[in-house]
Amino acid sequence: MLVCDCMGIEYDEIKEAYKKHGDDIEAISEDTGAGTACRCCLHEDCDKVDLPLPNAIKKAKEESEF
């Protein structure tokens, strides 16, 4: 699932960054590059991606709780 169109970041990369940084969106963004160009994916209503960054972090959190 595409999380950041500009940087080509997929959900799996966000999931790995979540393991290192928890739900710290700034650290995840810095680590992966997601949200550093046009910044659209930082907003839940972004229509350029499959899963905007905040939602990707929530999904990674939910998946890590199992």
Secondary structure, DSSP 8 states (H G I E B T S, - for coil): -EEETTTTEEHHHHHHHHHHHTT-HHHHHHHH-TTSSS-GGGSTT-SSSSS-HHHHHHHHHHHHT-
